[in-house]
């Protein structure tokens, strides 16, 4: 009888273990199904924030543009600066006009400071080269420095015209600017030469592989 009870206990224990394993399997299956359901749920769309409304109305922009012709140079500059910051469609044209016609050298130099940051902008380079013939030496100097910063070699001819400027500081800056352009040209030439070397090396490797494969293909054809 004791043996029978022991066997019964052993069978019961086995059944319990199997039952526990079955429960674990069911739990794992349910968890996997839940995870799969979560993956299939579409994410909610993001909450898109609206663009802030413009500060200036069309009528205000017209009045500000009129202020670019004010008799006070500070008023003219603040008006132009506001139009640039507001991304007014004609802001660049107004900048170029100020650089050519404004009576304040300080305003012209401020325009040059803006144009100096426009790398790759041909219109900015053209406007700066025109400013090289300004009557004020300070404007010519600022234009030279800006052209040096932009590094556009197309300005070299106009810059060379200032090598005989009446102002010795302008002559000196013209030489420095040409030196800057030449240094940038050499740096660019070195970079391009290196890129070309890498391209040719890759091409030669591909041609070598092509020739080897062609020879193998010809041999296979002859062997048939």
Backbone bond lengths (Angstrom), bond angles and torsions (degrees), N, CA, C in turn:
res aa  C-N    CA-C-N  psi(-1)  N-CA   C-N-CA  omega(-1)  CA-C   N-CA-C  phi
1 X - - - 1.472 - - 1.519 111.53 -
2 X 1.324 114.29 -39.02 1.477 118.48 179.30 1.514 109.72 -64.10
3 X 1.350 114.78 -40.88 1.474 119.17 178.71 1.514 110.14 -62.58
4 X 1.323 116.18 -40.26 1.463 119.83 179.59 1.507 111.79 -63.18
5 X 1.342 115.09 -41.37 1.472 118.42 178.87 1.522 110.88 -65.20
6 X 1.322 115.61 -38.13 1.470 119.59 179.80 1.517 110.41 -63.71
7 X 1.328 115.77 -42.68 1.474 118.96 179.61 1.520 110.63 -65.07
8 X 1.337 114.21 -39.59 1.467 118.42 179.32 1.519 110.48 -63.08
9 X 1.338 115.15 -41.18 1.466 119.43 179.32 1.523 110.69 -64.58
10 X 1.347 115.62 -38.99 1.481 119.92 -179.41 1.525 110.48 -64.87
11 X 1.339 115.04 -43.80 1.475 119.61 179.13 1.517 110.57 -63.50
12 X 1.344 114.47 -41.88 1.469 118.71 -179.55 1.518 110.86 -63.47
13 X 1.351 115.07 -40.26 1.469 118.78 -179.97 1.533 110.38 -64.13
14 X 1.342 115.43 -41.30 1.469 119.17 178.84 1.517 111.37 -62.65
15 X 1.325 114.51 -40.17 1.464 119.20 179.76 1.524 110.63 -63.81
16 X 1.340 114.60 -41.90 1.474 119.13 -179.55 1.526 110.29 -63.42
17 X 1.368 115.79 -43.28 1.462 119.42 179.59 1.524 111.30 -61.96
18 X 1.358 114.86 -43.63 1.466 118.05 178.09 1.516 111.05 -62.89
19 X 1.340 114.72 -38.95 1.465 119.31 179.42 1.524 111.05 -63.17
20 X 1.359 115.70 -41.12 1.467 119.71 178.90 1.527 110.68 -64.57
21 X 1.333 116.06 -42.38 1.461 119.49 178.58 1.522 111.10 -63.28
22 X 1.319 115.11 -38.32 1.461 118.97 178.90 1.523 110.55 -64.39
23 X 1.347 114.64 -41.51 1.467 118.70 178.10 1.529 110.97 -62.29
24 X 1.357 115.33 -41.59 1.464 119.41 179.17 1.529 110.56 -62.96
25 X 1.331 115.94 -41.40 1.462 119.87 -179.91 1.521 110.91 -63.74
26 X 1.343 115.06 -42.63 1.468 119.33 178.19 1.519 110.81 -63.02
27 X 1.343 115.88 -42.56 1.466 120.13 -179.85 1.521 111.05 -62.62
28 X 1.348 116.02 -41.90 1.463 119.98 179.19 1.523 111.08 -65.35
29 X 1.325 116.04 -39.82 1.462 120.01 178.99 1.521 110.93 -64.27
30 X 1.339 115.24 -42.20 1.464 119.27 178.30 1.529 111.29 -63.82
31 X 1.342 115.86 -40.73 1.466 119.95 179.49 1.522 110.67 -64.33
32 X 1.347 116.07 -41.25 1.465 119.98 179.20 1.520 110.77 -64.76
33 X 1.344 115.58 -41.13 1.464 119.58 178.63 1.519 111.06 -63.90
34 X 1.337 115.12 -40.63 1.471 119.11 179.22 1.520 110.65 -64.72
35 X 1.351 116.00 -40.97 1.468 119.74 179.33 1.519 110.40 -64.11
36 X 1.354 115.46 -40.19 1.460 119.14 179.43 1.519 110.82 -64.71
37 X 1.336 115.30 -39.48 1.467 118.93 177.45 1.514 111.23 -62.36
38 X 1.338 116.18 -40.68 1.457 120.19 179.83 1.521 110.80 -63.45
39 X 1.336 117.16 -38.92 1.453 120.47 -179.77 1.522 111.49 -66.01
40 X 1.296 117.55 -30.63 1.457 121.27 -176.85 1.522 113.03 -83.42
41 X 1.313 116.92 -10.47 1.464 119.74 -179.27 1.523 109.16 -74.12
42 X 1.309 117.19 126.18 1.464 121.37 179.03 1.523 110.08 -66.14
43 X 1.339 116.84 135.10 1.471 118.55 177.60 1.520 110.19 -70.57
44 X 1.297 117.02 148.35 1.468 119.14 178.81 1.522 110.44 -68.38
45 X 1.309 118.37 145.46 1.475 120.47 178.61 1.523 110.45 -64.35
46 X 1.340 116.82 148.59 1.469 119.01 -179.73 1.526 111.47 -69.14
47 X 1.281 114.01 154.05 1.465 119.31 177.01 1.529 108.40 -83.31
48 X 1.309 116.04 108.45 1.465 121.81 -176.81 1.528 109.82 -82.94
49 X 1.334 114.46 125.51 1.459 119.00 178.28 1.526 110.11 -84.27
50 X 1.286 115.82 141.28 1.457 120.55 -179.65 1.523 110.54 -77.41
51 X 1.333 114.88 147.36 1.463 120.06 175.87 1.524 109.17 -66.19
52 X 1.329 117.01 135.46 1.468 118.41 178.71 1.526 110.84 -58.14
53 X 1.288 117.89 141.87 1.468 120.33 179.67 1.522 110.44 -64.95
54 X 1.326 118.18 151.25 1.467 120.61 179.61 1.522 111.62 -62.10
55 X 1.314 114.51 144.24 1.466 119.67 179.27 1.521 110.50 -74.43
56 X 1.329 115.72 -36.44 1.463 120.64 -173.42 1.519 111.23 -106.27
57 X 1.302 115.64 137.13 1.461 121.45 174.55 1.529 108.95 -84.83
58 X 1.316 116.69 169.03 1.466 120.78 179.25 1.523 111.44 -60.84
59 X 1.315 116.08 -40.25 1.471 119.35 -179.55 1.528 110.69 -66.30
60 X 1.334 116.61 -37.08 1.464 119.81 177.56 1.526 111.14 -67.05
61 X 1.325 116.45 -40.07 1.460 119.96 178.32 1.521 111.17 -61.35
62 X 1.322 116.75 -37.60 1.466 120.04 177.88 1.522 110.70 -64.29
63 X 1.326 116.04 -41.61 1.469 119.13 179.59 1.531 110.69 -67.65
64 X 1.335 115.82 -37.11 1.468 118.83 178.58 1.523 110.23 -66.74
65 X 1.319 116.22 -39.31 1.470 118.02 177.47 1.524 110.41 -62.71
66 X 1.310 116.75 -38.73 1.466 119.68 176.93 1.525 110.72 -63.10
67 X 1.332 116.26 -30.19 1.469 120.24 -179.87 1.526 112.21 -70.58
68 X 1.334 117.55 -15.44 1.467 119.28 176.95 1.522 111.43 -68.98
69 X 1.336 116.72 -9.71 1.471 121.09 176.84 1.525 111.46 -110.70
70 X 1.331 116.02 17.81 1.468 120.73 179.81 1.534 110.20 -63.78
71 X 1.323 115.94 155.05 1.468 120.21 179.13 1.523 112.23 -71.67
72 X 1.324 116.91 -22.70 1.465 121.10 179.58 1.534 109.38 -87.78
73 X 1.338 118.31 122.24 1.472 119.95 -177.54 1.525 113.53 -62.92
74 X 1.336 117.15 -32.37 1.468 119.75 178.53 1.523 111.17 -67.03
75 X 1.333 115.59 -39.35 1.464 119.90 177.65 1.530 109.55 -64.17
76 X 1.320 116.29 -43.92 1.468 119.91 179.82 1.528 110.76 -59.00
77 X 1.331 115.65 -44.55 1.459 118.16 -177.99 1.521 112.21 -66.81
78 X 1.314 117.37 -45.01 1.466 119.77 -179.39 1.518 110.75 -61.47
79 X 1.325 116.75 -36.12 1.464 120.39 178.55 1.529 110.45 -65.90
80 X 1.324 116.25 -45.15 1.466 119.92 179.16 1.528 110.60 -64.49
81 X 1.307 116.39 -43.76 1.466 120.86 -179.69 1.524 111.08 -60.96
82 X 1.316 116.53 -39.73 1.464 120.68 178.67 1.525 110.83 -66.21
83 X 1.322 117.11 -40.67 1.463 120.11 178.87 1.528 111.00 -64.48
84 X 1.323 116.48 -38.28 1.469 120.05 178.09 1.525 110.17 -65.54
85 X 1.324 116.52 -46.88 1.469 120.59 -179.56 1.521 112.03 -65.39
86 X 1.326 116.66 -29.27 1.469 121.23 179.29 1.522 112.05 -83.80
87 X 1.337 116.59 -1.83 1.465 122.07 -178.01 1.520 111.34 57.29
88 X 1.294 113.85 42.89 1.463 120.19 175.52 1.529 108.10 -62.00
89 X 1.341 118.72 134.46 1.469 120.94 -173.88 1.528 114.50 -54.48
90 X 1.327 117.58 -36.79 1.466 120.63 -178.48 1.530 112.81 -97.24
91 X 1.325 117.41 16.82 1.472 120.33 -174.98 1.526 111.94 -61.92
92 X 1.328 117.46 -42.15 1.463 119.48 -179.03 1.522 111.43 -63.96
93 X 1.321 116.36 -42.31 1.459 119.57 179.24 1.521 110.70 -61.43
94 X 1.323 116.47 -38.97 1.468 120.61 178.18 1.530 109.97 -66.00
95 X 1.334 116.76 -38.25 1.466 120.63 176.30 1.524 110.95 -59.70
96 X 1.324 115.99 -48.13 1.466 119.96 -178.69 1.528 111.10 -62.45
97 X 1.330 115.69 -39.89 1.464 119.28 178.78 1.525 110.94 -64.36
98 X 1.328 116.80 -39.90 1.465 119.80 178.70 1.524 110.41 -63.98
99 X 1.326 116.72 -39.83 1.460 120.00 -179.80 1.524 111.29 -64.17
100 X 1.317 117.23 -31.45 1.457 120.50 -178.24 1.525 113.48 -88.53
101 X 1.332 117.18 -36.43 1.463 119.07 -166.75 1.522 115.51 -118.25
102 X 1.325 118.87 -14.75 1.464 118.60 -174.81 1.527 110.65 -64.55
103 X 1.315 115.07 143.89 1.458 120.05 -178.71 1.513 114.51 -81.48
104 X 1.324 117.38 -5.68 1.462 121.08 -178.07 1.532 110.65 -104.15
105 X 1.341 118.15 115.13 1.467 119.80 176.18 1.528 112.12 -59.30
106 X 1.338 116.65 -33.43 1.464 119.79 179.53 1.529 111.00 -63.04
107 X 1.335 116.01 -40.95 1.460 119.15 177.93 1.529 110.95 -63.85
108 X 1.318 116.55 -41.05 1.464 120.27 179.25 1.528 110.80 -62.15
109 X 1.312 116.14 -41.31 1.464 119.96 179.81 1.527 110.75 -66.18
110 X 1.320 117.49 -33.95 1.468 120.91 176.34 1.529 110.68 -66.40
111 X 1.332 116.13 -38.96 1.465 119.79 176.45 1.530 109.83 -62.77
112 X 1.321 115.63 -43.89 1.465 120.52 179.55 1.524 110.62 -59.04
113 X 1.327 117.24 -39.05 1.469 120.97 179.09 1.526 111.25 -61.01
114 X 1.331 116.80 -35.45 1.470 120.26 177.26 1.523 110.26 -70.30
115 X 1.331 116.41 -46.55 1.466 120.68 -177.09 1.525 111.78 -66.20
116 X 1.311 116.91 -26.43 1.464 120.94 -178.79 1.525 112.21 -61.94
117 X 1.313 117.40 -25.48 1.461 120.67 -179.19 1.510 114.16 -88.91
118 X 1.326 118.16 4.85 1.465 121.15 -175.25 1.523 111.06 -101.66
119 X 1.297 115.70 67.79 1.465 121.12 179.49 1.526 110.28 -62.43
120 X 1.329 115.51 133.69 1.455 120.44 178.83 1.511 114.69 84.49
121 X 1.314 118.08 0.85 1.462 122.09 -179.46 1.526 108.62 -92.64
122 X 1.328 116.67 106.44 1.465 121.06 -177.87 1.523 111.77 -64.22
123 X 1.326 117.43 -33.52 1.466 120.40 179.37 1.524 110.99 -65.68
124 X 1.332 116.35 -38.58 1.463 120.24 178.24 1.523 110.44 -65.47
125 X 1.330 116.80 -41.85 1.471 120.59 178.66 1.522 110.22 -62.44
126 X 1.319 116.31 -43.07 1.471 120.20 -179.97 1.523 110.85 -62.70
127 X 1.324 117.00 -44.01 1.468 120.80 179.81 1.526 110.80 -62.99
128 X 1.316 116.94 -38.83 1.466 120.63 -179.69 1.526 111.64 -70.15
129 X 1.328 117.41 -36.90 1.464 119.25 178.08 1.525 110.92 -67.19
130 X 1.306 117.07 -33.86 1.471 119.80 176.01 1.522 111.06 -67.68
131 X 1.328 116.06 -31.18 1.468 119.86 179.49 1.527 112.24 -73.26
132 X 1.328 117.50 -9.59 1.466 120.18 178.90 1.526 112.59 -68.37
133 X 1.325 117.27 -15.99 1.465 120.12 179.12 1.527 111.41 -102.44
134 X 1.324 116.58 14.48 1.467 120.15 178.46 1.529 109.91 -61.82
135 X 1.321 115.52 150.23 1.470 119.71 -178.68 1.518 112.69 -71.23
136 X 1.329 117.41 -21.96 1.461 121.39 -178.77 1.531 110.61 -90.92
137 X 1.327 115.70 126.41 1.463 120.30 -179.83 1.526 111.68 -61.73
138 X 1.333 116.78 -35.95 1.459 120.28 -179.99 1.512 112.32 -62.25
139 X 1.332 116.35 -36.15 1.464 120.54 178.20 1.527 109.77 -70.07
140 X 1.324 116.40 -41.85 1.464 119.75 179.03 1.533 110.76 -62.83
141 X 1.319 115.88 -41.34 1.466 120.25 178.29 1.530 111.41 -62.16
142 X 1.324 115.63 -46.33 1.470 119.90 -179.58 1.525 111.05 -62.51
143 X 1.333 116.42 -38.44 1.464 120.19 179.12 1.522 111.09 -65.77
144 X 1.331 116.20 -40.82 1.464 119.88 177.98 1.526 111.18 -60.60
145 X 1.316 115.79 -46.26 1.468 119.37 -179.12 1.530 111.25 -63.95
146 X 1.325 115.87 -38.93 1.465 119.42 179.12 1.523 110.92 -65.29
147 X 1.327 116.88 -41.91 1.465 120.17 179.05 1.528 110.93 -65.48
148 X 1.320 116.36 -35.62 1.459 119.18 175.47 1.514 111.74 -64.01
149 X 1.332 116.30 -39.15 1.466 120.62 179.12 1.523 111.36 -67.70
150 X 1.338 117.04 -38.28 1.462 120.34 179.70 1.525 111.23 -71.02
151 X 1.327 116.23 -33.07 1.465 120.04 174.81 1.505 115.48 71.19
152 X 1.329 118.01 25.64 1.462 120.95 179.90 1.528 109.41 -86.77
153 X 1.342 118.35 115.90 1.467 120.25 -177.07 1.521 114.05 -66.43
154 X 1.323 117.84 -16.76 1.464 119.99 -179.96 1.522 112.23 -64.67
155 X 1.335 117.03 -16.73 1.464 120.76 -179.72 1.524 112.46 -86.81
156 X 1.335 117.76 -3.92 1.465 120.94 -173.36 1.524 112.40 -59.70
157 X 1.319 117.70 -40.92 1.466 120.21 -178.35 1.518 111.10 -62.72
158 X 1.335 116.96 -45.78 1.467 120.32 179.34 1.524 110.82 -65.16
159 X 1.318 116.72 -37.95 1.470 120.56 178.73 1.524 110.19 -64.82
160 X 1.329 116.33 -39.67 1.457 120.45 179.44 1.516 113.10 -60.40
161 X 1.328 116.22 -26.17 1.459 119.40 178.26 1.515 113.42 -65.77
162 X 1.333 117.35 -17.90 1.467 120.67 -179.13 1.526 112.54 -91.70
163 X 1.317 117.06 4.17 1.464 119.07 176.98 1.527 111.57 -67.45
164 X 1.338 116.22 -15.82 1.468 121.20 177.30 1.526 110.97 -114.49
165 X 1.308 116.42 23.12 1.467 120.27 179.98 1.530 110.30 -61.44
166 X 1.331 115.07 151.10 1.467 119.77 -179.55 1.522 111.55 -68.41
167 X 1.333 116.97 -23.41 1.463 121.22 -178.66 1.529 109.25 -95.28
168 X 1.326 116.17 124.19 1.463 120.09 -177.46 1.526 112.59 -64.95
169 X 1.327 116.84 -31.98 1.467 119.83 177.87 1.524 111.11 -66.10
170 X 1.331 115.57 -36.86 1.461 119.93 177.59 1.525 109.81 -67.53
171 X 1.325 117.08 -42.09 1.471 120.13 178.47 1.529 110.54 -60.46
172 X 1.319 115.34 -43.42 1.462 119.89 179.34 1.523 111.10 -63.09
173 X 1.336 116.07 -44.46 1.471 119.82 -178.93 1.523 111.34 -67.07
174 X 1.331 116.74 -32.59 1.465 119.93 177.56 1.526 110.39 -62.31
175 X 1.335 116.49 -43.59 1.465 120.19 178.32 1.529 110.28 -64.44
176 X 1.318 116.58 -42.90 1.465 120.11 179.17 1.528 111.15 -61.65
177 X 1.326 115.73 -41.48 1.466 119.48 -179.05 1.521 110.97 -65.81
178 X 1.333 116.67 -42.58 1.465 119.77 177.04 1.524 110.58 -62.74
179 X 1.310 116.25 -37.45 1.466 120.59 177.18 1.527 110.54 -63.60
180 X 1.335 116.17 -40.63 1.471 120.79 177.61 1.522 111.17 -62.86
181 X 1.347 115.83 -44.13 1.464 119.95 179.45 1.525 110.88 -63.35
182 X 1.334 116.45 -40.76 1.465 119.47 179.90 1.528 110.89 -65.78
183 X 1.331 116.57 -40.76 1.467 119.87 178.43 1.525 110.67 -62.49
184 X 1.336 116.62 -41.17 1.462 120.04 178.71 1.522 110.42 -67.29
185 X 1.348 116.41 -36.65 1.463 119.30 178.40 1.525 110.66 -63.33
186 X 1.331 116.41 -44.50 1.456 120.02 179.94 1.532 111.55 -64.77
187 X 1.322 115.66 -39.12 1.464 119.31 177.77 1.522 110.75 -63.45
188 X 1.339 115.53 -42.83 1.458 120.11 178.59 1.523 110.75 -65.20
189 X 1.340 116.50 -39.91 1.463 120.16 179.02 1.526 110.98 -63.28
190 X 1.326 116.40 -40.33 1.468 120.51 178.54 1.526 111.08 -64.05
191 X 1.333 116.27 -43.56 1.467 120.43 179.45 1.522 110.89 -62.76
192 X 1.336 116.06 -43.33 1.466 119.22 -179.38 1.524 111.10 -67.12
193 X 1.331 116.45 -39.30 1.463 119.62 178.80 1.527 110.80 -61.84
194 X 1.321 116.82 -40.08 1.460 120.46 178.63 1.525 111.08 -66.42
195 X 1.343 116.53 -42.56 1.471 119.42 177.84 1.530 110.47 -63.08
196 X 1.334 116.48 -41.04 1.464 119.94 178.88 1.528 111.09 -64.78
197 X 1.338 116.80 -38.05 1.464 120.35 178.38 1.526 110.76 -61.72
198 X 1.341 115.82 -44.22 1.466 120.26 179.55 1.528 110.41 -64.38
199 X 1.329 116.28 -41.81 1.468 119.94 179.53 1.525 111.03 -62.46
200 X 1.344 116.55 -44.15 1.461 119.91 -179.82 1.528 111.25 -65.73
201 X 1.319 116.52 -38.04 1.462 120.23 178.25 1.523 110.49 -63.55
202 X 1.327 116.91 -43.28 1.465 120.52 177.63 1.529 110.63 -63.82
203 X 1.334 115.53 -40.81 1.469 119.71 179.89 1.527 111.06 -63.73
204 X 1.333 116.64 -44.47 1.461 120.55 179.91 1.528 111.26 -63.06
205 X 1.324 116.95 -38.84 1.470 120.06 177.58 1.526 110.99 -63.88
206 X 1.324 115.87 -41.94 1.469 119.76 179.35 1.531 110.82 -66.04
207 X 1.343 116.24 -40.11 1.462 119.53 178.56 1.527 110.90 -65.21
208 X 1.333 116.55 -38.56 1.461 120.61 178.56 1.529 110.32 -63.28
209 X 1.343 115.83 -44.27 1.465 120.02 177.84 1.524 110.74 -62.93
210 X 1.334 115.48 -39.72 1.467 119.62 179.59 1.527 110.89 -62.69
211 X 1.332 116.30 -45.19 1.462 120.09 -179.44 1.525 111.24 -63.13
212 X 1.335 116.62 -41.79 1.465 120.16 179.52 1.523 111.08 -63.11
213 X 1.333 116.25 -43.10 1.467 119.76 179.65 1.525 110.78 -67.40
214 X 1.319 116.44 -35.51 1.468 120.00 179.63 1.526 110.54 -66.60
215 X 1.331 115.82 -41.89 1.470 119.33 178.15 1.527 110.54 -61.73
216 X 1.340 116.29 -43.79 1.463 120.29 178.74 1.523 111.07 -62.58
217 X 1.332 116.38 -40.70 1.468 119.90 179.57 1.521 110.93 -65.85
218 X 1.342 117.07 -39.93 1.469 120.25 178.95 1.528 110.92 -65.13
219 X 1.328 116.28 -40.18 1.469 120.12 178.51 1.521 110.89 -63.92
220 X 1.342 115.52 -41.61 1.468 119.17 179.61 1.519 110.67 -64.20
221 X 1.334 116.57 -37.04 1.466 120.25 179.69 1.528 110.70 -67.58
222 X 1.334 116.07 -41.91 1.462 120.28 179.85 1.524 112.09 -67.16
223 X 1.338 116.38 -30.63 1.467 120.16 -178.07 1.517 112.30 -74.24
224 X 1.303 117.81 -17.35 1.470 120.65 -177.31 1.532 110.98 -76.86
